[in-house]
Amino acid sequence: MGSAWTHRDQLSAGGVIGLRILGVALAYYLAAVVGLLLSAPFGDPVRSLWIPAGVALVCLLTLGLRTWTWPGIAIGSLAATVPLLPPAAALLITLGNTLAPVCAYVLLRSVDFRKELDRLRDTLALVLIAAFGAMTISATLGAVAITFLTVGEPAGFLAVWAVWWSSDVLGVLVVTPFLLVLLRVRGAFGAGWVRWLEMALLLLVTFTVSMAATRSFGLLFLAFPLVIWAAWRFQLPGVAPCNLIVSGIAIDAAGHGYGLFAGRPLLANIMILQVFDGTVVLSGLFLAVVITAWRKSRAEIEQAVATLTDALARLQDSMLPGQKYLSMMRDIPHEPEVRKQNPDDD
C-alpha cells in the first residue's frame, strides 16, 4: 500500500514538473514571437529588444532553479529559433539563451536580491549583474552562431554582438521590472480609486506624448518628464509600465522609420534606439528606487519621532504625581522657627 502511494506521489510530482516546464516553454515562445514581430529587425533572430530575456529571468526568480525551470527556457528558445536558422546555429543560440538567465539568477541569489526592487542594491544588481554581466553569454554565443554558422552576408561579429547584447540588456531592464510589478499589482498602488485614476491618466498621457514625439516631432526626450512623474508619484509600479510604453513606441518608430529614425541606416537607428531606451529605463529605475529609499527613511524617522514623543509623554505622566506632591508641600504654610534663649546669654 505504501509503495502504491509513493508511486502515485512520484507520478503527481512528475506531472507538476512537466506542466511547469511546458508553461515556461510556452511563455518563452510566445514572448519570442511577440519580440520578433514588434522589435526592429537587424537580421533573424536579432532584434532591438529581446523580450524573452526578461521573461526567462522572471520565471527563474518566481519559480526558482530547482523546479526544472531551465528546460522550459531551452525548449521555448529552441522552438523559436529552429524555424529561422540552421540547426547548429539554433542549438548554440538556445544554449546562450538558457545559460544567460540561469547565470543571472544564480548571481542575483548570491547577493541577496529582492524581487521588490525597493533597495538601491537590488537595482544595481539587476543592472550590473543580470543585465550588463550575464547577458554577455547569450550575446557572445548568439553572435558566433549568426556570424559563423549561418548562410548569408554577415554584418560582422562586433556589430551583431553589440546589437544582441543591448537587446538582451533592454529585455531584462524593461520586461523584468514590469512583470515583477504585474505579479503584485493589487498592492502596488494602494486601495484608493484616486491613485488608480491618476495611474491610468499617467499611462494615457505617456502613450499620447510618446506617439506624438516619436512619429511627428522626433523629440524623444519629451518622455523624460513623464518618467519623472511616474517615479515621484508611484515609484517602480509607475516607472515599469511607463518604460515599457516609451520603449515599445520608440521601437515601433525605429522599425518603420518615423520621425528621428527617418532616412537613416538600420544599424544607426538601432543604436539610437537602444541608447535612448537604455537612458530612459536606467533613469527611471534609479530615480524610482532613490525616491522609494527616501520615503522609507522619512517614514522611519517620523515613526522614531512619534515613538520618542510618546515615551516623553509617558515619562511626564509618571512624574506628574511627584510634581503635584512637591507643589503641595511648597504651598503648606510653615510656622516661624522660635529660637530658644540660652540661660548663659542673660
C-alpha positions as CSV (number, residue, x, y, z in Angstrom):
1,M,0.0,0.0,0.0
2,G,2.8,2.4,0.9
3,S,4.7,1.7,-2.3
4,A,1.5,2.4,-4.3
5,W,1.1,5.8,-2.7
6,T,4.8,6.5,-3.2
7,H,4.4,5.6,-6.9
8,R,1.3,7.9,-7.1
9,D,3.2,10.8,-5.5
10,Q,6.1,10.3,-7.9
11,L,3.7,10.4,-10.9
12,S,2.0,13.5,-9.4
13,A,5.3,15.3,-8.9
14,G,6.4,14.3,-12.4
15,G,3.1,15.7,-13.8
16,V,3.6,19.0,-11.9
17,I,7.2,19.3,-13.2
18,G,6.1,18.5,-16.8
19,L,3.3,21.2,-16.6
20,R,5.8,23.7,-15.2
21,I,8.3,23.0,-18.0
22,L,5.5,23.3,-20.6
23,G,4.2,26.5,-19.1
24,V,7.7,28.2,-19.1
25,A,8.4,27.0,-22.6
26,L,5.1,28.4,-23.8
27,A,5.7,31.7,-22.1
28,Y,9.2,32.0,-23.6
29,Y,8.0,31.0,-27.1
30,L,5.1,33.5,-27.0
31,A,7.4,36.2,-25.8
32,A,9.8,35.4,-28.6
33,V,7.0,35.6,-31.2
34,V,6.0,39.0,-29.9
35,G,9.6,40.1,-29.8
36,L,10.2,39.0,-33.4
37,L,7.0,40.8,-34.6
38,L,7.3,44.1,-32.7
39,S,11.1,44.8,-32.4
40,A,13.1,46.5,-35.0
41,P,14.9,43.7,-37.0
42,F,18.6,43.5,-37.5
43,G,18.5,40.0,-39.0
44,D,16.8,36.8,-37.9
45,P,16.6,36.4,-35.0
46,V,18.4,39.5,-33.8
47,R,16.1,42.3,-32.6
48,S,16.4,45.6,-30.9
49,L,14.5,44.4,-27.8
50,W,14.6,40.7,-26.8
51,I,11.5,40.3,-24.6
52,P,12.2,36.6,-23.7
53,A,15.3,37.6,-21.8
54,G,13.2,39.3,-19.2
55,V,10.5,36.6,-19.3
56,A,13.1,33.9,-18.6
57,L,14.6,35.8,-15.6
58,V,11.2,36.4,-14.1
59,C,10.3,32.7,-14.4
60,L,13.5,31.8,-12.6
61,L,13.0,34.5,-9.9
62,T,9.4,33.4,-9.3
63,L,9.7,29.6,-9.6
64,G,13.4,29.0,-8.8
65,L,16.1,27.0,-10.5
66,R,15.5,23.7,-8.7
67,T,11.9,23.4,-10.0
68,W,13.2,22.5,-13.5
69,T,12.5,25.9,-15.0
70,W,15.6,25.9,-17.2
71,P,14.4,23.1,-19.5
72,G,11.3,25.2,-20.3
73,I,13.5,28.1,-21.3
74,A,15.6,25.9,-23.5
75,I,12.6,24.3,-25.2
76,G,10.9,27.7,-25.8
77,S,14.1,29.1,-27.2
78,L,14.7,26.2,-29.5
79,A,11.2,26.2,-30.8
80,A,11.5,29.9,-31.6
81,T,14.9,29.7,-33.4
82,V,14.8,26.4,-35.3
83,P,12.4,27.7,-38.0
84,L,14.7,30.7,-38.6
85,L,18.2,29.3,-38.6
86,P,20.2,26.1,-39.3
87,P,20.1,23.5,-36.6
88,A,23.7,24.1,-35.3
89,A,23.1,27.9,-35.0
90,A,19.7,27.3,-33.3
91,L,21.3,24.9,-30.8
92,L,24.1,27.4,-30.0
93,I,21.7,30.3,-29.6
94,T,19.5,28.1,-27.4
95,L,22.5,27.3,-25.2
96,G,23.2,31.0,-24.8
97,N,19.6,32.0,-24.2
98,T,19.4,29.3,-21.4
99,L,22.7,29.9,-19.7
100,A,22.4,33.7,-19.6
101,P,19.2,33.9,-17.4
102,V,20.3,31.0,-15.3
103,C,23.7,32.7,-14.5
104,A,21.8,35.9,-13.9
105,Y,19.5,34.2,-11.4
106,V,22.4,32.4,-9.6
107,L,24.4,35.7,-9.3
108,L,21.4,37.6,-8.1
109,R,20.7,35.0,-5.4
110,S,24.3,35.3,-4.3
111,V,23.9,39.0,-3.5
112,D,20.6,38.6,-1.7
113,F,18.5,40.1,-4.5
114,R,14.9,41.1,-3.6
115,K,12.1,41.0,-6.2
116,E,10.5,44.1,-4.8
117,L,13.4,46.2,-6.1
118,D,12.9,48.6,-3.2
119,R,16.6,48.9,-2.4
120,L,19.4,50.6,-4.4
121,R,21.5,47.5,-4.2
122,D,18.7,45.5,-5.9
123,T,18.5,47.8,-8.8
124,L,22.3,47.9,-9.2
125,A,22.4,44.1,-9.1
126,L,19.7,43.9,-11.8
127,V,21.5,46.4,-14.0
128,L,25.2,45.4,-13.5
129,I,25.0,41.7,-12.8
130,A,21.8,40.4,-14.5
131,A,21.7,42.8,-17.5
132,F,25.2,44.0,-18.3
133,G,27.1,41.0,-17.0
134,A,25.1,37.8,-17.6
135,M,23.7,38.8,-21.0
136,T,27.3,38.8,-22.4
137,I,26.9,35.0,-22.5
138,S,23.9,35.0,-24.8
139,A,25.3,37.8,-26.9
140,T,28.6,36.0,-27.4
141,L,27.2,32.6,-28.3
142,G,24.5,34.3,-30.5
143,A,27.0,36.4,-32.4
144,V,29.1,33.3,-33.0
145,A,26.1,31.4,-34.3
146,I,24.9,34.2,-36.6
147,T,28.4,35.1,-37.9
148,F,29.9,31.7,-38.5
149,L,27.0,29.2,-38.7
150,T,24.5,30.9,-40.9
151,V,24.4,31.4,-44.7
152,G,24.4,34.9,-46.0
153,E,26.4,38.1,-45.7
154,P,27.4,38.6,-42.1
155,A,27.2,42.1,-40.7
156,G,30.3,41.5,-38.6
157,F,30.8,39.8,-35.3
158,L,31.2,43.0,-33.3
159,A,28.1,44.6,-34.8
160,V,26.0,41.5,-34.2
161,W,27.4,41.1,-30.7
162,A,26.7,44.8,-29.8
163,V,23.1,44.7,-31.0
164,W,22.4,41.3,-29.4
165,W,23.9,42.3,-26.1
166,S,22.0,45.6,-25.9
167,S,18.7,43.9,-26.9
168,D,19.1,41.3,-24.2
169,V,20.0,44.1,-21.7
170,L,16.9,46.1,-22.6
171,G,14.8,42.9,-22.3
172,V,16.0,42.4,-18.8
173,L,15.7,46.1,-17.8
174,V,12.3,46.8,-19.4
175,V,10.4,43.5,-19.1
176,T,11.7,42.1,-15.8
177,P,10.6,45.1,-13.6
178,F,7.2,45.3,-15.4
179,L,6.4,41.6,-14.9
180,L,7.6,41.7,-11.2
181,V,5.2,44.7,-10.7
182,L,2.4,42.9,-12.5
183,L,2.7,39.9,-10.2
184,R,1.9,42.1,-7.2
185,V,-0.3,44.7,-8.9
186,R,-3.1,44.5,-6.3
187,G,-0.9,46.1,-3.6
188,A,1.1,48.3,-5.8
189,F,-1.0,51.5,-5.9
190,G,-3.0,51.2,-2.7
191,A,-6.7,50.8,-2.4
192,G,-7.9,54.3,-3.2
193,W,-9.6,54.8,-6.6
194,V,-7.9,58.2,-7.0
195,R,-4.5,56.5,-7.2
196,W,-5.7,54.1,-9.9
197,L,-7.3,57.0,-11.8
198,E,-4.0,59.0,-11.6
199,M,-2.1,55.9,-12.8
200,A,-4.5,55.5,-15.7
201,L,-4.1,59.1,-16.6
202,L,-0.3,58.9,-16.4
203,L,-0.2,55.9,-18.8
204,L,-2.6,57.6,-21.2
205,V,-0.6,60.8,-21.3
206,T,2.6,58.7,-21.7
207,F,1.2,56.9,-24.6
208,T,-0.1,60.0,-26.3
209,V,3.0,62.1,-25.8
210,S,5.4,59.3,-26.8
211,M,3.4,58.6,-30.0
212,A,3.4,62.3,-31.0
213,A,7.0,62.8,-30.1
214,T,8.4,59.8,-32.0
215,R,6.2,59.9,-35.0
216,S,5.7,63.6,-35.7
217,F,8.3,65.8,-33.9
218,G,11.2,63.4,-33.4
219,L,11.6,64.8,-29.9
220,L,12.3,61.6,-27.9
221,F,13.3,63.5,-24.7
222,L,9.7,64.5,-24.2
223,A,9.2,61.2,-22.4
224,F,11.6,62.1,-19.6
225,P,9.1,64.3,-17.7
226,L,6.6,61.5,-17.7
227,V,9.0,59.0,-16.4
228,I,10.0,61.5,-13.6
229,W,6.3,62.0,-12.8
230,A,5.8,58.2,-12.6
231,A,8.9,57.8,-10.3
232,W,7.8,60.6,-8.0
233,R,4.2,59.5,-7.6
234,F,4.3,55.7,-7.9
235,Q,8.0,54.7,-7.8
236,L,8.6,51.3,-9.5
237,P,4.9,50.4,-10.1
238,G,4.6,53.6,-12.1
239,V,8.0,53.6,-13.8
240,A,7.9,50.0,-15.1
241,P,4.8,50.3,-17.3
242,C,5.9,53.8,-18.5
243,N,9.3,52.4,-19.5
244,L,7.5,49.6,-21.4
245,I,5.2,52.1,-23.3
246,V,8.0,54.5,-24.1
247,S,10.4,51.8,-25.3
248,G,7.7,50.0,-27.3
249,I,6.7,53.1,-29.2
250,A,10.3,54.1,-29.8
251,I,11.0,50.5,-31.2
252,D,7.9,50.8,-33.5
253,A,9.1,54.2,-34.8
254,A,12.6,52.8,-35.4
255,G,11.3,49.8,-37.3
256,H,9.1,51.9,-39.5
257,G,11.4,54.9,-39.9
258,Y,9.2,57.5,-38.3
259,G,10.4,60.9,-37.0
260,L,14.0,60.9,-35.9
261,F,14.6,57.5,-37.5
262,A,13.6,58.5,-41.0
263,G,16.2,58.2,-43.7
264,R,18.9,56.6,-41.5
265,P,20.6,53.2,-41.9
266,L,19.1,50.4,-39.9
267,L,22.1,49.9,-37.7
268,A,22.2,53.6,-36.9
269,N,18.5,53.6,-36.0
270,I,19.0,50.6,-33.7
271,M,22.0,52.2,-32.0
272,I,20.0,55.4,-31.4
273,L,17.0,53.4,-30.2
274,Q,19.0,51.4,-27.7
275,V,20.8,54.4,-26.3
276,F,17.5,56.2,-25.9
277,D,15.7,53.2,-24.4
278,G,18.7,52.5,-22.1
279,T,18.8,56.1,-20.9
280,V,15.1,56.2,-20.2
281,V,15.0,52.9,-18.4
282,L,18.0,53.4,-16.3
283,S,17.0,56.9,-15.3
284,G,13.5,55.7,-14.3
285,L,14.7,52.7,-12.3
286,F,17.3,54.6,-10.4
287,L,15.0,57.6,-9.7
288,A,12.3,55.3,-8.5
289,V,14.5,53.4,-6.1
290,V,16.0,56.6,-4.7
291,I,12.6,58.1,-4.1
292,T,11.5,54.8,-2.5
293,A,14.5,54.8,-0.2
294,W,13.9,58.5,0.7
295,R,10.3,57.9,1.5
296,K,11.1,54.8,3.5
297,S,13.8,56.7,5.5
298,R,11.3,59.6,6.1
299,A,8.7,57.2,7.3
300,E,11.2,55.6,9.7
301,I,12.2,59.0,11.0
302,E,8.6,60.0,11.5
303,Q,8.0,56.7,13.3
304,A,11.0,57.3,15.6
305,V,9.9,60.8,16.4
306,A,6.4,59.6,17.2
307,T,7.9,56.9,19.5
308,L,10.1,59.4,21.3
309,T,7.2,61.8,21.7
310,D,5.0,59.0,23.2
311,A,7.8,58.0,25.5
312,L,8.3,61.5,26.7
313,A,4.6,61.9,27.3
314,R,4.5,58.7,29.4
315,L,7.5,59.8,31.3
316,Q,5.9,63.2,32.0
317,D,2.7,61.4,33.2
318,S,4.7,59.2,35.5
319,M,6.5,62.2,37.0
320,L,3.2,64.2,37.5
321,P,2.3,62.8,40.9
322,G,5.7,63.7,42.3
323,Q,5.4,67.2,40.9
324,K,2.0,67.6,42.4
325,Y,3.3,66.5,45.8
326,L,6.2,68.9,45.7
327,S,3.9,71.7,44.7
328,M,1.6,70.9,47.6
329,M,4.5,70.8,50.0
330,R,5.6,74.3,48.9
331,D,2.0,75.6,49.4
332,I,1.8,74.4,53.0
333,P,2.4,77.4,55.4
334,H,5.2,76.9,57.9
335,E,5.4,78.4,61.4
336,P,8.4,80.6,62.0
337,E,11.1,78.9,63.9
338,V,11.4,80.2,67.5
339,R,14.9,80.4,68.8
340,K,15.4,79.2,72.3
341,Q,17.4,81.5,74.5
342,N,20.4,80.2,76.2
343,P,20.5,80.8,80.0
344,D,24.1,81.9,79.7
345,D,23.0,84.8,77.5
346,D,21.4,86.5,80.5
